[in-house]
């Protein structure tokens, strides 16, 4: 999957198939979300799907937060672990 920040910078992100349901449930397409406690590794070769020099791996201990009302600031997260 490819995630982007508020400036449009894209980064390649991956997770185990067993975590995909949780990631898809919290990080919706075209919606804001926060991903914490991830692993970052250098992107190169076949893993260079974006121009970003790193790729993100979402593991079991990652904290995923859906964000609502981005225009009104950063409201409290709906976290899942």
HUZIUR-V957808 format. One record per residue. N is the residue number from 1. RES is the residue in three letters. PSI is psi as a letter, one per 30 degrees, with the letter a starting at -180 (999 if undefined). OMEGA is omega as a letter, one per 20 degrees, with the letter a starting at -180 (NA if undefined). BURIAL is 1 if it has 24 or more other C-alpha atoms within 12 Angstrom, else 0. Layout:
n,res,psi,omega,burial
N,RES,PSI,OMEGA,BURIAL
N,RES,PSI,OMEGA,BURIAL
//
This chain:
n,res,psi,omega,burial
1,UNK,l,r,1
2,UNK,k,r,1
3,UNK,l,r,1
4,UNK,l,r,1
5,UNK,a,a,0
6,UNK,f,r,0
7,UNK,f,r,0
8,UNK,g,r,0
9,UNK,k,a,0
10,UNK,k,r,0
11,UNK,k,r,1
12,UNK,k,r,1
13,UNK,k,r,1
14,UNK,l,r,1
15,UNK,l,r,1
16,UNK,k,r,0
17,UNK,e,a,0
18,UNK,f,r,0
19,UNK,f,a,0
20,UNK,e,r,0
21,UNK,e,a,0
22,UNK,e,r,1
23,UNK,e,a,1
24,UNK,e,a,0
25,UNK,e,a,0
26,UNK,e,a,1
27,UNK,j,a,1
28,UNK,l,r,0
29,UNK,k,r,0
30,UNK,g,r,0
31,UNK,l,r,0
32,UNK,k,r,1
33,UNK,l,r,1
34,UNK,k,r,1
35,UNK,k,a,1
36,UNK,l,r,0
37,UNK,h,r,0
38,UNK,l,r,0
39,UNK,k,r,0
40,UNK,k,r,0
41,UNK,l,r,0
42,UNK,k,r,0
43,UNK,k,r,0
44,UNK,l,r,0
45,UNK,b,a,0
46,UNK,f,a,0
47,UNK,g,a,0
48,UNK,i,a,0
49,UNK,f,r,0
50,UNK,l,r,1
51,UNK,f,a,0
52,UNK,k,a,1
53,UNK,f,r,0
54,UNK,l,r,1
55,UNK,l,a,1
56,UNK,k,r,1
57,UNK,k,r,1
58,UNK,j,a,1
59,UNK,a,a,1
60,UNK,e,a,0
61,UNK,g,r,0
62,UNK,k,r,1
63,UNK,j,a,1
64,UNK,k,a,1
65,UNK,k,r,1
66,UNK,k,r,1
67,UNK,k,r,1
68,UNK,k,r,0
69,UNK,h,a,0
70,UNK,e,a,0
71,UNK,f,a,0
72,UNK,g,r,0
73,UNK,a,a,0
74,UNK,j,r,0
75,UNK,l,a,0
76,UNK,k,a,0
77,UNK,l,r,0
78,UNK,i,a,0
79,UNK,l,r,0
80,UNK,k,r,0
81,UNK,999,NA,0
//
